[in-house]
Amino acid sequence: MFTMNSVLTHEERTLLQSLGCRDKAQAIEVLEEIKMVLPIRSDMFSNVVILIDKFYNESIDYAYEISAIGMLDDENIE
């Protein structure tokens, strides 16, 4: 059986789920908009920038990451 390891942290995955985006492209657009209104020195700003960077530079299966299965895999690792 093939199991995937999550690329995203629990916090990043929770943020994506709360945005309710249908795909990775929409998630990137929304994150870029959020980034523009956040204070640069805030933790949220750095989390959003890191998440955008992960989307551009790593191969992320968006559907897997925001699914309940991805959440369960993260809980089993901890």
Buried (B, 14 or more C-beta within 10 A) or exposed (E): EEEEEBBBBBEBBEBBBEEEBEEBEEBBEBBEEBBEEBEEEEEEBEBBBEBBEBBEEEEBEBEBBBBEBBBEBBEEEE
